[in-house]
Every structure is written in C-alpha cells, then in structure tokens.
C-alpha cells in the first residue's frame, strides 16, 4: 500500500542571539552605522505606526507624493519585499551641515549611496553570523516605516517634530536598515508595545519649540505633520505651483528645511564633536556646493547636473530648483540688486509656466517693474 509522505517542513529560520547581535553592532559601528538595534517585524508596536500611515494617506496628506499611496500595502507589510523576512536591523548615521538655503542632510555626499554601501558591507557580516539567511538593504527609497522601526529597536524616541531623536546624537540622523529572514532568539530592549504611543513625547516633556517655530504652521498636533504645508515637502516634492501664502513663508530656503530641528534642545551643542569620524558623511566631490540664488534661478541643464551631482538634491527637477530660487529671491528684504532685477525680468518670460509665475510673483514682492531686459538677447547661463 502506498503511503502518502508528509509535506516537507519549512527549514527553521537562522537565529540571531544576543552574542551575534553584539558582534553585528560592533561591525556596524566600524562601518559608520551607529547604535545598531533589532526588532521583529511582527512586533505589535508597529500597529499604531501602520494605523497612522493609513490615516495620513486617507486624509490626502501625501499631496504630490503618489508613491506613498502606491506603496501603502508594502509599507504596512514590509515582508512583501523579502519572502520569509522576520527581522529588521536598524542603525543611524549622523550628519552635519550649516544653516542656509539647502537642508543640512543634502550638503554632503548623497546619503542614499553612502548608507547603501555601508549596509551592503554589514550584510556580509550578517551572512557569516546567520548562514542561510537572506537580506535586503533598506534606505529611505524602500517603503519602510523606518522611524517606528528605529524606536522599537531601541535607537531612540520620536520627538514632537516626528524625527527620531537618538540620545547623545540628537535628531540630525539618517536611518538605514537590513531586513533579514534571520529570527531573533531573544527580544532586544526597546519601547514596549504597550508604551509606544504613550512614550513618544515623554522625553520632550512640555517643550513645543519645534511646533511653534515652524514657519508654515505645518503641524496639526505633536508628531502629526501635514506635508502640504511643510517647506521640505514644498521645495522638494511639490510638483505643482506653490500657493502664494506658503511661498511667502519659505524665506530663502530652496531645498528642504531644518527649522524644527534647529530649535530642538537635543540638537544643542557641538554636534560634530559627538559624531565619530568613521560615521561622518564626506562632502561631495569638489567640496561643498555654493548655491547663489540668482544663478540657481537661471540654472541651465549642464550647470544643474554639476550642482547636484553626487548629492541628494538630484531628486529635485531643474524647473523646481529654479522655481524655488525665484520664490526665495522674492522673499529677500533688501532692495533688489541689478543682477536680481535682470534675472527676475528674464525669468518672467520663461517658457515654463511655473518658472515665469514664480518670477512674476517675486518681482511684484520686490518692487521690480517687469519690462523687456536691456539685453533681450541675453541667454541664461548653461
């Protein structure tokens, strides 16, 4: 009599115990990936983060970021990106920079490339410690609830500005993760699932400097941002015209905004002194970029490529960099220089409707009469 054989049992997932995690943590630190932590993808603490993500999308707050809606299913079930995924290994990389028209994180070498390379190196060590495990590098181009993951993995806590605050490093940190099929043998420390929501603002106390300092009043509540009013979203992600009332509050920022982090007490003091040399992000090739608003307002394609090469600014289309620079010129308080007047007049007749509208708006605010340039044949620099 033929007996039916039982179906084969799935192989047990490779395990990561406390010793292996400590070895990974040391390896990560040597690679410039700090405070490595781990969290089970099935951790119940992800539930409030997933619910918040759904509310965010349903409220239409994604604005021009259609990829957030398209990736909703994966963001709330990240194991869809890697069959059999069980664990997230999460680490951070601090960044420096100066206040100015460009957000600090974008002043260095493109962090996507840097973090990806460091995580690939860590992946090799993971393979040695958990043979048979597969993994996936996740920087912020992957649909991952990375801030919640970092908090649950014990890296830090979420501030009222919604950013991860890492004790000793502050909130000027970038997050990278390795998703893996290896399972945790123990439950590492972090925020307990029943404390995730209530613990969020404990370390902020009654402080609300970030909420009060936002130039566009973009926070609906602590940790609840409406990106459609956020300067970072408006200058980087918004693909349509920026409403006049918000354009007037951009100041001279053309790519991102750090105001809510600049006023945070956890970012006070010498940030560079707290950043290990191995973790620091190098400047882009050729050194830090200089963003002259007049030059950016009339940016040609070749100069645009050179300006953003090897930085995170590659995400912003040229027309929107020009739009942003023109709006920034409109927000300057000093009398317009001859150079600014000429740039506004030329840009007001640009064939791109967003560029011409921004120039017209800026000219009106600066008291510049729009007429034919004294040199109508002058071409924007390339």
C-alpha positions as CSV (number, residue, x, y, z in Angstrom):
1,X,0.0,0.0,0.0
2,X,1.4,3.4,-1.0
3,X,1.6,5.7,2.0
4,X,1.4,9.5,1.3
5,X,4.5,11.2,2.5
6,X,4.0,14.2,4.8
7,X,4.8,17.5,3.1
8,X,8.3,18.8,3.8
9,X,8.5,21.1,6.8
10,X,9.9,24.6,6.1
11,X,13.5,24.9,7.3
12,X,13.9,26.7,10.6
13,X,15.0,30.3,10.2
14,X,18.6,31.1,11.1
15,X,18.8,32.6,14.6
16,X,20.4,35.8,15.8
17,X,21.1,35.6,19.5
18,X,22.5,38.3,21.9
19,X,26.1,37.4,21.1
20,X,25.5,37.6,17.3
21,X,23.7,40.9,17.7
22,X,26.6,42.3,19.7
23,X,29.1,41.2,17.0
24,X,26.9,42.9,14.4
25,X,26.7,46.0,16.5
26,X,30.4,46.2,16.7
27,X,30.8,45.6,13.0
28,X,28.2,48.2,12.2
29,X,30.0,50.8,14.3
30,X,33.2,50.1,12.5
31,X,31.4,50.8,9.2
32,X,29.9,54.0,10.4
33,X,26.5,52.6,11.2
34,X,25.8,53.7,14.8
35,X,23.5,52.3,17.6
36,X,22.5,49.2,15.7
37,X,19.3,47.7,17.1
38,X,16.9,44.9,16.1
39,X,13.2,44.5,16.0
40,X,10.9,41.6,15.0
41,X,8.7,42.6,12.0
42,X,5.8,41.1,13.9
43,X,6.3,43.4,16.8
44,X,2.9,44.7,18.0
45,X,4.4,48.2,18.4
46,X,4.2,48.6,14.6
47,X,0.4,48.6,14.8
48,X,0.0,52.3,15.8
49,X,2.5,53.3,13.1
50,X,0.7,51.4,10.4
51,X,-2.6,53.0,11.5
52,X,-1.1,56.4,11.5
53,X,0.2,55.8,7.9
54,X,-3.3,54.8,6.8
55,X,-4.8,57.9,8.3
56,X,-2.2,60.0,6.7
57,X,-2.9,58.6,3.2
58,X,-6.7,58.6,3.7
59,X,-6.6,62.3,4.7
60,X,-4.9,63.2,1.4
61,X,-1.7,64.5,3.1
62,X,0.6,62.7,0.6
63,X,0.0,65.5,-1.8
64,X,2.2,65.0,-4.9
65,X,3.9,62.0,-3.3
66,X,1.8,59.4,-5.1
67,X,4.4,56.8,-4.4
68,X,3.2,56.7,-0.8
69,X,-0.3,55.5,-1.8
70,X,1.2,53.1,-4.4
71,X,3.4,51.6,-1.7
72,X,0.8,51.5,1.0
73,X,0.4,47.7,1.1
74,X,4.1,47.1,1.2
75,X,4.8,49.8,3.8
76,X,2.3,48.2,6.2
77,X,3.5,44.7,5.4
78,X,7.2,45.1,4.6
79,X,7.8,41.3,4.4
80,X,6.3,41.6,0.9
81,X,9.7,42.9,-0.1
82,X,11.6,39.8,1.1
83,X,10.0,36.4,1.3
84,X,10.3,35.0,4.8
85,X,11.5,38.2,6.4
86,X,11.5,38.1,10.1
87,X,13.7,40.9,11.5
88,X,14.9,44.4,10.9
89,X,18.4,45.5,11.9
90,X,18.3,49.3,12.2
91,X,21.2,51.8,12.5
92,X,21.7,55.5,12.2
93,X,24.3,57.8,10.6
94,X,24.6,61.4,11.9
95,X,25.1,64.3,9.6
96,X,26.3,67.8,9.9
97,X,26.0,71.0,7.8
98,X,25.2,74.7,8.2
99,X,22.0,76.7,8.2
100,X,21.3,78.0,4.7
101,X,19.2,77.6,1.6
102,X,19.9,73.8,1.5
103,X,18.9,71.4,4.3
104,X,21.9,70.0,6.1
105,X,21.4,66.4,5.1
106,X,21.7,67.4,1.4
107,X,25.0,69.3,1.8
108,X,27.1,66.1,1.9
109,X,27.7,63.2,-0.4
110,X,24.4,61.5,-1.3
111,X,23.4,59.6,1.8
112,X,21.5,57.0,-0.2
113,X,24.7,55.8,-1.8
114,X,26.7,56.0,1.4
115,X,24.3,54.2,3.6
116,X,23.6,51.6,0.9
117,X,27.3,50.8,0.7
118,X,27.7,50.5,4.4
119,X,24.7,48.3,4.8
120,X,26.0,46.0,2.0
121,X,29.2,45.6,4.0
122,X,27.2,44.8,7.1
123,X,25.1,42.3,5.1
124,X,28.3,40.3,4.5
125,X,28.9,40.0,8.3
126,X,25.3,39.1,8.8
127,X,25.7,36.2,6.3
128,X,28.7,34.9,8.4
129,X,26.8,35.0,11.7
130,X,23.5,33.7,10.3
131,X,24.3,31.3,7.5
132,X,21.4,30.7,5.2
133,X,19.7,34.0,6.0
134,X,18.8,36.3,3.1
135,X,18.5,40.0,3.5
136,X,17.5,43.3,1.8
137,X,19.2,46.7,2.2
138,X,16.6,49.4,3.1
139,X,17.5,53.1,2.8
140,X,14.6,55.6,2.6
141,X,13.8,54.7,-1.0
142,X,12.2,51.5,0.3
143,X,8.6,51.7,1.7
144,X,9.5,51.1,5.3
145,X,8.2,52.7,8.5
146,X,11.8,53.3,9.5
147,X,11.3,55.8,12.3
148,X,8.9,53.5,14.1
149,X,11.3,50.6,13.5
150,X,14.2,52.6,14.9
151,X,12.3,53.5,18.0
152,X,11.1,49.9,18.5
153,X,14.7,48.7,18.0
154,X,15.8,50.9,20.8
155,X,17.8,53.6,18.9
156,X,15.9,56.5,20.4
157,X,12.5,58.1,20.5
158,X,10.3,60.2,18.3
159,X,10.2,63.9,19.0
160,X,7.2,66.1,18.6
161,X,8.7,67.1,15.2
162,X,8.3,63.5,14.2
163,X,12.0,62.9,13.8
164,X,14.0,60.2,15.5
165,X,16.0,61.6,18.4
166,X,19.0,59.5,19.3
167,X,20.3,60.1,22.8
168,X,23.7,61.8,22.6
169,X,23.4,62.4,18.8
170,X,20.1,64.4,18.5
171,X,17.8,64.2,15.5
172,X,20.3,65.1,12.7
173,X,20.5,61.4,11.9
174,X,19.7,59.2,8.8
175,X,18.3,55.8,9.2
176,X,19.3,52.6,7.4
177,X,18.1,49.1,7.8
178,X,18.7,45.5,6.9
179,X,15.7,43.3,6.5
180,X,16.5,39.7,7.1
181,X,15.0,36.2,7.2
182,X,17.0,35.5,10.4
183,X,14.9,35.4,13.5
184,X,15.7,36.9,16.9
185,X,16.5,34.4,19.6
186,X,15.7,37.0,22.3
187,X,13.6,40.1,22.4
188,X,16.1,43.0,22.5
189,X,15.2,46.0,24.6
190,X,13.3,48.9,23.0
191,X,10.0,50.6,23.5
192,X,7.5,48.0,24.9
193,X,4.4,47.6,22.6
194,X,2.0,48.9,25.2
195,X,4.2,52.0,25.7
196,X,4.9,53.0,22.1
197,X,2.2,55.6,21.8
198,X,2.2,57.0,25.3
199,X,6.0,57.1,25.5
200,X,6.5,59.1,22.3
201,X,6.6,62.6,24.0
202,X,8.0,61.6,27.4
203,X,11.5,62.9,26.7
204,X,10.1,66.1,25.1
205,X,8.0,67.0,28.2
206,X,6.2,70.2,27.8
207,X,8.6,71.6,25.2
208,X,7.0,72.6,21.9
209,X,9.7,74.7,20.4
210,X,9.6,72.7,17.1
211,X,5.8,73.1,16.8
212,X,5.9,76.8,17.5
213,X,8.9,77.6,15.3
214,X,7.5,76.0,12.1
215,X,7.3,78.9,9.6
216,X,4.2,77.4,7.8
217,X,2.4,76.0,10.9
218,X,2.7,72.6,9.3
219,X,2.0,70.5,12.4
220,X,-1.6,69.5,13.2
221,X,-0.5,68.1,16.5
222,X,2.7,66.8,18.1
223,X,4.2,64.3,15.7
224,X,1.4,64.9,13.2
225,X,2.7,66.8,10.1
226,X,0.8,67.9,7.1
227,X,3.5,67.8,4.5
228,X,1.4,70.0,2.2
229,X,2.3,72.9,4.4
230,X,5.9,71.8,5.1
231,X,8.8,73.7,3.5
232,X,10.7,70.5,2.9
233,X,7.8,69.0,1.0
234,X,7.0,72.2,-0.9
235,X,10.6,72.7,-2.1
236,X,11.4,69.0,-2.8
237,X,8.3,67.1,-3.5
238,X,5.7,69.5,-4.7
239,X,5.3,69.3,-8.5
240,X,2.7,71.9,-8.9
241,X,2.8,75.7,-8.2
242,X,3.4,76.6,-4.5
243,X,0.5,78.7,-3.2
244,X,1.3,82.3,-2.6
245,X,0.6,82.3,1.1
246,X,3.0,79.5,1.6
247,X,5.6,80.8,-0.9
248,X,5.8,83.9,1.3
249,X,6.9,81.8,4.3
250,X,9.7,79.9,2.6
251,X,12.2,82.5,3.4
252,X,15.3,81.9,1.3
253,X,15.1,78.1,1.5
254,X,15.2,76.3,-1.8
255,X,15.7,72.6,-0.8
256,X,14.4,71.4,2.5
257,X,14.1,73.0,5.9
258,X,15.7,72.4,9.3
259,X,13.8,74.9,11.5
260,X,12.1,72.3,13.7
261,X,15.4,70.6,14.3
262,X,17.4,73.8,14.8
263,X,15.3,74.8,17.8
264,X,15.3,71.3,19.4
265,X,17.3,71.3,22.7
266,X,18.6,67.8,21.8
267,X,20.5,69.3,18.9
268,X,22.2,72.0,21.0
269,X,25.9,72.0,21.4
270,X,28.8,70.6,19.4
271,X,27.2,68.1,17.0
272,X,30.4,67.4,15.2
273,X,32.1,66.6,18.4
274,X,29.5,63.8,19.1
275,X,30.0,62.2,15.6
276,X,32.7,59.5,15.3
277,X,34.9,60.2,12.4
278,X,34.1,56.9,10.7
279,X,30.4,57.8,10.6
280,X,30.7,61.3,9.1
281,X,29.4,61.9,5.6
282,X,32.0,63.3,3.3
283,X,31.4,66.4,1.2
284,X,30.6,65.8,-2.5
285,X,33.5,65.6,-4.9
286,X,34.8,69.1,-5.4
287,X,33.8,70.2,-2.0
288,X,30.7,71.8,-0.6
289,X,28.4,73.4,-3.2
290,X,27.6,77.1,-3.2
291,X,24.0,78.0,-4.0
292,X,23.7,81.5,-5.3
293,X,20.0,82.3,-5.7
294,X,20.4,84.3,-8.9
295,X,22.5,81.6,-10.5
296,X,20.0,78.9,-9.5
297,X,17.1,81.0,-10.7
298,X,18.6,80.8,-14.2
299,X,20.1,77.4,-13.9
300,X,20.9,75.7,-17.2
301,X,20.8,71.9,-17.6
302,X,24.6,71.4,-17.6
303,X,25.2,73.6,-14.6
304,X,22.3,71.9,-12.8
305,X,23.8,68.5,-13.3
306,X,27.1,69.7,-12.0
307,X,25.5,71.4,-9.0
308,X,23.5,68.4,-7.8
309,X,25.9,65.6,-8.8
310,X,26.5,63.0,-6.1
311,X,24.1,64.7,-3.7
312,X,20.6,64.0,-2.6
313,X,19.5,67.1,-4.5
314,X,19.3,65.0,-7.7
315,X,15.7,64.4,-6.7
316,X,14.6,67.9,-7.4
317,X,13.9,68.7,-11.1
318,X,15.7,71.7,-12.5
319,X,12.4,73.6,-13.1
320,X,11.6,73.3,-9.4
321,X,15.0,74.4,-8.3
322,X,14.6,77.4,-10.4
323,X,11.1,78.0,-9.1
324,X,12.3,77.7,-5.5
325,X,15.2,80.1,-6.1
326,X,12.9,82.7,-7.7
327,X,10.5,82.5,-4.7
328,X,13.4,82.8,-2.4
329,X,14.5,86.0,-4.3
330,X,11.0,87.3,-3.8
331,X,11.4,86.8,0.0
332,X,14.6,88.8,0.3
333,X,14.1,92.0,2.3
334,X,16.9,94.1,0.8
335,X,16.4,96.3,-2.2
336,X,16.9,94.2,-5.3
337,X,20.3,94.4,-7.0
338,X,20.7,95.0,-10.7
339,X,21.7,91.3,-11.1
340,X,18.5,90.2,-9.3
341,X,16.3,92.6,-11.3
342,X,17.7,91.3,-14.6
343,X,17.2,87.6,-13.5
344,X,13.6,88.3,-12.5
345,X,12.8,90.0,-15.7
346,X,14.3,87.3,-17.9
347,X,12.7,84.5,-15.9
348,X,9.3,86.2,-16.0
349,X,9.2,85.5,-19.8
350,X,10.4,81.9,-19.4
351,X,8.6,79.3,-21.4
352,X,8.0,77.2,-18.3
353,X,4.8,78.5,-16.6
354,X,5.9,77.6,-13.1
355,X,9.2,79.5,-13.5
356,X,7.6,82.5,-15.1
357,X,4.8,82.6,-12.4
358,X,7.4,82.4,-9.7
359,X,9.4,85.2,-11.2
360,X,6.4,87.4,-11.7
361,X,5.4,86.8,-8.0
362,X,8.9,87.6,-6.8
363,X,9.2,90.8,-8.9
364,X,5.9,92.1,-7.5
365,X,7.1,91.5,-3.9
366,X,10.5,93.2,-4.6
367,X,9.0,96.1,-6.5
368,X,10.6,95.2,-9.7
369,X,8.9,96.6,-12.8
370,X,8.6,93.9,-15.4
371,X,9.7,95.0,-18.9
372,X,12.0,93.8,-21.6
373,X,15.5,93.4,-20.4
374,X,18.0,95.9,-21.6
375,X,19.6,93.0,-23.4
376,X,16.7,90.9,-24.6
377,X,19.0,88.5,-26.4
378,X,20.8,87.6,-23.2
379,X,20.6,83.8,-22.6
380,X,20.6,82.2,-19.2
381,X,23.9,80.6,-18.4
382,X,24.3,77.0,-19.2
